[in-house]
Amino acid sequence: MLLGTVLVLLVFSGAGTASAHAALRGSDPEDGSVLKSAPRHISLTFTESVGLLDDSFRVIDPDNQRLEPADVQHAPDRSDTVRATLPPKLTKGTYVVAWRVVSADSHPISGAFTFSVGAPSPTPPAIDTGPVEDPATAGLYNIARYLAYLAVALLLGTAVFVTVCRPPDPRPLRRPLWAALWTLLGATIALLVLRAPYESGVGPASAFDASGLERTVTTRPGAMLLLRLALLPLAAFFLVRLPRRAEWSRPWLAAGAALSVGLALTWAGAEHASAGIQVPVAMTSAVLHVLAMAVWLGGLAALLLTLYRSSAAPPDMVARFSRLAFTSVTVLVVTGVYQSWRGLGSLDALTGTSYGRLLTAKLAAVILLLTAASMSRQWTARLASADVAADVASDVEDVASEVESAAVVRERVSERVPEPVGGPPGSAGPSGAVREGATEGATEETGDGAGEGTGEGPGKGTGEGPGEGTVGPSHPAAEPAAQSAPEDSAPEDPRRRGLRRAVLAEVGVGVVVLVLSTVLSGTLPGRAAAEVEQSAQAAQSGGVQTASVTTIPFDTGTPGGYGKAQITLIPGTSAGDYSVEAVVYGPDGGLSSVPELRLSFTLPSQKIGPLNANLTDKGGYWATDALTLPIAGDWTMKVTVRISEIDQASETKKVRLGG
């Protein structure tokens, strides 16, 4: 019930834009830039390596017509940069570039930016980034991801539990083992066929498209899924032999360990460990993290099932799992600290990014999990000590019972056999007859002391050794056995009940940790988010500022003497240097030629200005390359438009520049 609720919440709460581990660091041309001449290429740089799709670039011209870029590929020796060649002779106006790529951790990302040639269009084309994701495809894909994580944890954890902890009866664990194997197989097939529509943002109806499957198997995530499918038959072979072997030889154990590492590698090789900094170390850490998670959480589920199904859980089995769980937790802590440092990059990202907040929630859940594990270890120690004491008491009781039974038999025999009175046994006479009858009667009542016999009626007894037996129920020696007969009605040991509850709590919190880990694997890391923020700050303060476009309406008060002026400020290579391009639109919204256009800037807070821009008529638009505004701040821009010899209008507007 807990797992189903969590899955439903995750599927329906994750219907928005998918997070991923790659982010756009910059583009050339810059977003919003105005270029004097048409560029030949466009390029995008990301925070990590990305993969291309068939439709990774879509370019829309000022007339809302789609252009087909050529040679879409990675830049030479740069897996994090993609570029495309634009058609020649682009017309003036604003262009929209919509892009969609797949990050190295297998998540698709998309976006769009604009640039203008000559001057911005009066009405820029609509920005269409294409489908972000299809809700049905994304929901099915995420369900398959969660089920795959849970299945591999149950599969590997239960197998290790059976091999290392050696439960007295492993048969109840066969069903969860095979259920985990079939679930992992089904989830992997679903991920493989849904991969192409998930990347393209289309519906699940295209899941079996041949071209999509062909593209999927050539990517790294697709190759990892194929490797997982190839390893599952080997896992099935091990499951067939697992319950039949009490002890495994070293070659078999080595083969099982290699199979487990291979399965864990199919996750590490397809997700964020395969990209970014320190990839070899990150891959090793990710494999160990997945294995430790599986051994701990899957083993917990196996232990819980064993405690519920088995009438007696051997303390040595519980103690072996306790040591195994401690080792797994140690590995999880070490690898988790490294992965957190690699993903965060700084402590500020712990509270300032979605990745950091999710990681904080996971750490809180892990602390709860460790608390539950500590309780389980305490109950394990109590159960072990209680069983040792019970074994000692049972041994003492058995010895005392044997001694008491022997004493009772000797006393009974001595009562039935009197001391011999004259003559040897068997001699003639009344005394001899009495002795033979007494001896024969005692033998019939107690059974053969040297043999092994049973008696079902009153007066008959059992003997299992020399001089040992029990008489009828009227004898005091039969009372302890009669009193201990209703053994099944005894109350359950509170230590076993406490251990079972602690393990159940541990499993419940473990499922939450596993789900948080799955969500965390699809979230932009704090390190990448910090890189994007730094790039944005640099774009605001340094030489990668974007262009500022300001539209100012004007009205001369004469018929047809109104319109608007559009001023574009393009940052130069040096701080404070700008190029200016200005156009005037008439009452009909079309470009209008005016005899004069003046532009000046004033910074009242610093008492600077007015500074004249000295615009020059370029034939259809006005421009200058020599405007210097040395201080960042809120500048007042004044535009004077003269439409005739006597008609003109002046308007002002504040613009923030340089910060």
N, C-alpha and C positions, 0 to 999 in steps of 0.2 A: 504493500500500500504506500509506504514512504517513497519507494523508488518511482512508482507510477505517478504520484503527485509531483515529485520534482521534475520528471521528464515533461509532464504536461505544462507546468509553469515555464520551463525553459523554452519549450517550443513556441508557446504563444507569446511570451515576453520577448522572444528574439525575432519577431517578424519584421523589425526595422532594418536599417542599414547594417550590414555585417561589419564587424571590426576585423582588423587584420594586422599583421606584423610588418607591413611595408607602408610607407607614406611618401607622398611626393615631396622631394626636397627642393626642387627648382625646375624651371623650364626655360627653354631658349627658342623663341622670344619669351620675355617675361610676360606674365599675366597682366593685361591692361596696357601694354606698351604700344607706342605709336612709332612706326618705323618709316624712315624716309624712302626706302626702297624695299621691294618684296624679298623676303628671305627665301633661300633655296631649300633649307632643311628646317625641320623642327625636331627638338630633342627633349626628353624628359629624364630627370635623374631622381632616383628613389633612395630610401634609406637602406635598402638591401636589394639583393638580386631579385629579378622578376622574370616571369615567362610571358611570352606573347601569345595572343589568340589570333584567329583568322580575321577578326574585326577589331583589332586593338586601336586603330586610329580612324576617326571620322572627322573630316574637315568640311565646314559649312561656309560658303562665301557670302558676301554682302547681300546677294539676291536670294538667299536661303536655298541655294542649290548645293548639292553635295559634290565635293571634289574627291577624287581617288588618289591618295598619296602612294608613292612607289617606294620600293626597297625598304619596307618596314623591317628593321632588324636591330640587334644590339650594336652599340658602338664598339669599335675595336678594343678588345681586352677589357671591356667594362660590362659585366653582367647586370649592373644596377642602372645602366643608362640605355634607353631605346631611342631610336631616331627614324625619321622617315623623310623622303624627298617630296617636296611640293611641286605641283605643276608650274611650268614657266608662265611669265607674264600675268601675274596676279593683278587684278584691278584694284583701284583704291577703295578703301572702306574697311569695315571690321570683319574679322574672321573668327569663327569658333572652332576650337579643336577639342573634341570629346575623345577620351581615351579609356581603355579598360585592359588591365593586365592581371596576372596571377602572381602573388607574392611567393617567396621561396617556401613559406610554411603552408602553402596550398590554398590560401584564401584569395578570392578575386577582389580587386579594388577598382574603382572607377572615379572619374572626375572630368572637369572641363576647364578651359581657360580661353581668353580672347587676346587677340592682338590686332592692330590696325595698320594699314599701309597708307601712307600719305596723310590721312586724317580719319577720325572715327566716322562711322556711318551715322546719318541722322537717326535711323532706327536700326540698331544692331540686331542681327539675327538672334532668335531665341536659343538659349543655351540648353542643349539636350544631351545629357550624359549617357543616354541609353538606359536599358533596364539595369537597375542596381541588383536586384535579385527577385526571383519568383518565390512568393511565400510558400507555395506548396512544395516546390523543389527544395528550398532551404530548410523547411520543416522536416521533410523526409531525410534529407542528408544529415541534419543534426541528430535526429533520432538514431540513425545508423551509427554515427560517431560515438554517441553515449553508450549504446549497446555494445559496441566493439570494445570500449574501455572496460565496461563491467564484465564482459565475457572473458577477456584475457586475464583479468584479475582473478576471477573464479577458477578458470582453467589452470593457470600456473600455480596459484596459491593452494588449491586443493591437491594437485599432483605432488607438490613439495610436502604438504602436510602428510599425505599417505606415505611418502618415501622416507621422510626424516622422522616424523613423530610416531609412526607405526601404530595406528589405532588397532584395538583388538579385533574389530570387525569392520573392514573397509567397505563392505558391500553397500551400506546406505549411501556412500559417497559416489557410487557409480553413476547414479542418475544425474546429480548436478554436474559431474564431469562431462558427461555426454551432452547435457543440455547446454553447457558453456561452449563446447566445441561446435555444435550445430548453430548456436546463436552467432558465434564469431564468424562462421562460414557465411551465413546469410547476410550479416551486416557488412562483411567485406565485399560480397557480390553487389549488394545495394550501393555501397560507396563507389564501386568501380563503374557501374552503369549510370549512376547519377552525377558522376564527376563532370562530364561535358556540359549538361544543362545547368549545373550549379555554377560553373565558371562563366557560361555565357549569359546567365540570368534569364533563362527561358523555362517553360513548363516541363514537367516530368514526362510528357508525352513523347518528347524527343530523346528519351533515355537510351533507346536501342538503335539510334541512328548510327549507321556504320562509320561514317566519317568522324563523328564525335568520339566513338570508341577507339578508332585508329589514332586520333590525336591524343586521347587520354593515355594510352599505353606507351606513348613516346615521351611522356613527361615523367619527372621524378616521382610525384605522388602516385601516378599510375603504375610505375615500375615497382614501388614498394607494396602496393596492393596485390600485384601479381606474385611477388615474392611471398607474401603472406598466404595466398591461396596455395602456393606450391608447398609450403611448410605444414599446412593443416593435415594432409594425409599422413605425414610422418607423426604428427601428434596423435592421430587416431590409432596408429600402430602401437604407440606407447601406451595409450589408454587400454587397449585390448590386453596387453601383458601386465599392466600395473597391478590389478588386484590379485594376480596369480603368483606374484613373487614376493616372498618375505624379505629377502636380501637381494640387493642389486650389486653386480660386480662393478669395478671401476670403469671399464669401457662403456657399460650401459649408462652409468651416472654421467660420464663425460659427454656422451651423445645427447642425453636429456638436457644437460646444461647448455650445450651448443644450440640445441633446438630452441630453448627458452630465450637465449641471447638473440637468435635470429628473429624470433617473433617480436621482441622488444625493439630490435633495430628497424622494423618496418614502421614503427611510430617515430622514432628519433630521426630517421632519414627523410621523412615526409613533412616534418614540422619545423619549428623555428630554430631548433638546435643545428640544423643543416645550413643556416645562413647567419651572417653577422660576424662577430669577433670570436676568435679561439674556437673554430669549428671542431677540430679533433677532440679537444677537451670537452666541449659542449656535447658532442655526440656520445662520448663515453659516459658523461654525467647523466645524460638523458636515458641511456640504456639501463644504467644502474638504478636510476630513479623509478623507471617503470617496473623493473624486476622486484625491487624492494617493496613498492606499492602492492604489486600482485601477491607476493609472498605473505605480506602482513594482512591485507584486507581479505584476500581469498582464503588464507589460512584461518582467519577469524571465522569466516562463514562455515568452513569445514569443521572447526572446533565446536561451533554452536550447534551444528547439525548432529555431531557425534554426541554432545551432551544431552540433546533432546531424545535421540533415538536409542542410545545405549543405556542399559540398566546400570552399568558401572563403568566409570571413566577412570582408567588407571592413572594414578598421580604422576608416574614417570612420563606418560604421554603428554600430560598437561605441562609438566616441567620442561620437557623438550621443546614444546611450542613456545613456552615463555622465553627460553633462551633464543630461539629462532626469531621471535618477534622483536626482542631487544636488539639483535643484530640488524634487522630490517629497519628499525626506527633510527639507529645510528647512521645507516647509509642514507636514509631519507633526509635526515637533518643536514648532513654534510653536502649532499648533492643539491638539496633545496636552497641552502645558503648561497651556494655558487650560482645557481640558476637565478635566484633573486637578484644578486649583485649584477649579473650579466644583463638581466632584463630591465632593472631599474636605472642603473648608472649613477644615481645620487639619492640621498635620503629625502630630498625635497619631492622627488617623484612618488614617494610612498603615499603622500596625501594629496599631491597636486595632479595626479593622473588616474584614469580609470583602472589602468593596470595595477597601480600601487594600492588603490582602495580594494580591488579584488584580492590582491595578495594579502592585505591586512585581514580581510575576512577569512581567507584560507588559513592564515596563521592562527587566528582565534579558534577556528574549528580544529586545527591540529592540536592546540593546547587542550581542548576538551577531549580529544581522542587520547592524548597521552594520560590525562587524568583517569579516563575509563580504563586504559591499559594498566595503570598503576593499581587500580582497584582489583583488576583481574589477577595481577601478580600476587596481591595480598591474599585473595581467596585461594589461589593455587597453593601458596605456602601453607595456609591453614589446612587445606584438604590433604596435602602431602603429610604434614605432621600428624594429623588425626588418623590417617590410614596406617602410618608406621606404629602409632600407639595401639591401634586396633589389632594390628598383626601380632604385636607382642602379647597383648592381652589374650588374643585367641590361642596363641601357642601355650600360654600358661594355663588357660582353661582346659585345653585338650589334655595336657599332662595331668592336671588335677582330676579330670574326669576318668582318665585311664586308671589312675591310682585308686580312686574311689570305687570304680567298678570292680577292680581286682579284689579290693578288700571286702566288698559286699559278697562276691562269689565265694571267697574263702570262708567268710562267716556263715553263709548259707550251707555250704557243704559240711562244715564242722558241726552245724546243728543237726543235720540229717544222719551223720555217721558217728555212732557212739564209739567210745574207746573199746578195744577188744578185751573180752573177759575170758581168759583161759583158752588155750588151744589155738591153733593157727586158723586163719580164715578158710572156710570151706570144710572144716571138720564136722563130723556128725554130731548131732545133738541139737537141742533147742537153740543154744546160743549161736551156733554156726548158722542156723537157718535165719535167725534175726539179722546177723551181720550181712549175709548175702542179699536178703530182701532190702535192707536199708541202702546198701551200696547200689543195687540195681535201681531202686526208686530215685536215688539222687542223680544217677546218670541219666535216667529218662527225663527228669525235670529240668536239668541244666543243659542238656545237650552234650555233645562231644566237645570237651575243652580243647582238644588238639585239632579239631577240624573246623569247618565253616558251615554253619547251618542256620536255618531260619525257622521261626515258629509263628503261626498265625493265630493260635487260640490261646485262651488263658492257660497259664501254667507252662507254656512253651516259651523259649527264649532264643536269642541269637548269639552266636559265638564267632568271633573273628580272629581270635588268637588264643594262645594257651591261657586257660583259666578266665576268659573274658566272655561275658554274656549278660543278657537281661532276662529277668523273670517277668511274670505277668504284670498287668497294670496295677495290681494291688500292691506291688512292691514299691518302696520309695525310690528305687533306682530308675524306674520308668517315668517319674514325674518330670524331671528336667526336659526329657525329650518331648513329652506331651505338651509342656508349656511353650517350647520354642517352635512348635509346628507352624503356627500362623505367621510365617516370616514375611509374606508379601504385604500384610496389613500394617507393617511398621511405618511410621511417618518418615518422609523424605529428609535426608540429611540437610540441615540448613546451609552447610558449607557448599554443597553441590548447587543448591538453589541460588545462593549468592553469586557463585562463579558464573552460572548460566545467565543471570540478569546482567552482570558486569560485561560479559562477552556480547550480549545482545545490544547493550548501549554502545559498546565499541563498534559493532557492525553498523548501527544506525548512523553514528557520527562519521564513520568511515565512508559511507555512501555520499554524505554531504561533501566531504573532502574531495572525493573522486569527481563529483559533479563540478565543484569549483575549479578543480584542476583542468577539466575539459573546457570550461568557459574561459579560463585564463589563457589556455593555449590559442584562443582565437581573438585575443585582445592586443591592441597596439602596445608594445612594451614602453616603459617610461623612458628608456634611453632613446628610442626612435622618436617619441613624442617631444623630448627635449631638443633633438636635432631639428625637427620641424619648427619648433618655437624659436630656436636660435636663428634659423634661416629667415623666418618672418620678421624678427627683430632687426636682422641685418638689412632686410629689404626696406624697413622703415627708417633706419638710421644711416645706412651706408650706400655704397655705389650700386646696389641692386634695388633701389626704390622703383616702385611702379609709377606709371603716369597718372597725373591728376587731371580729370576732365570736369570742367565746370560750365554749366549753361546759365546765361544771364538774360532774362527777357528785357526788352527795351521798347519804348513808345515815344515817338517825337511829337505826338499830339496832332498830327496831320493825317489826312486820309491815306491809307496804305503805308503809313510811316511807322509801322511796328514790326516786331520780329524777335529774334533771339540770337545772341552771340555765344558760340561754343569755344571755350578756351581750353587748350590742352597743354599742360606743363610736363615736359619730359626731362627727368633728372639726367644730368651729365655724368661723366666719369669722375669728376671732382666734386667734393661736397659744396653745395651752394650754387653750382652751375646748372642752368636749365636751358632747354630749347623750348620755344613757344610756337604753337601752331593755332591759328584762330580762323574760324569760318563764320559767316553770317547767313542766317536763314530768314527769308522774307515771310510775308503773311500767308503764302500758300504752302509753307514748309519746305520749299526748295531752296537751293543755294542762291544767294543774292550777291551781286557785285556792288560794293560801296566805294565811294571816292576816298574815304579816310577811315582808319580804325586805329585808335590810340589806346594804350594799355599802360597802367602804372601801378606800383605796389607801395604800401605804407605799413610800417610796423609800429603802431602807436605805443605799445608797452616799452619799446626801446627808443622812441622818438627818431625812428629812421624813415626817411622818405619824404616825399614820393620819389620812387625810382622809376624812370621811364624805361619801358621795354624796347622802344624804337622798332616797332614792327615794320616790315617791308611787304609791299604787295607782290605776291608770287604768282599772280594770275589765277584768281579763283579762291585763293586763301592768303592769309597774312602770316608771316613767320619771322623768327629771329633765332640765332644760335648763341647769342651773347648776353643773356640775362644772368645776372649774379645776385642772389639773395643770400647774404652771408650768414644769417642767423636763423635758426629754426624757430618757428612760432606761428601765431595766428596773424597772418597778413591780410590787409584789406586791399582787395583788387578792384581797381576802378577802370571801367571800360567806357570809352566814348565812341559812339557810332555816328558818323555823318553820312546822311543818305542823299543830300543835295547841297547846293551852295549855302543854304541858310538853315536847313533842317538837320538837327542833330539831337542826340540824347546821351546822357551819362548815367550809368548805374554802378553800384558798388556791391561787393559780396566778400565775405570772409572766407579764406582758405587756409588750411593748416599745412605748412610745408616744412620738410626737413626733420620731422620727429613723429 
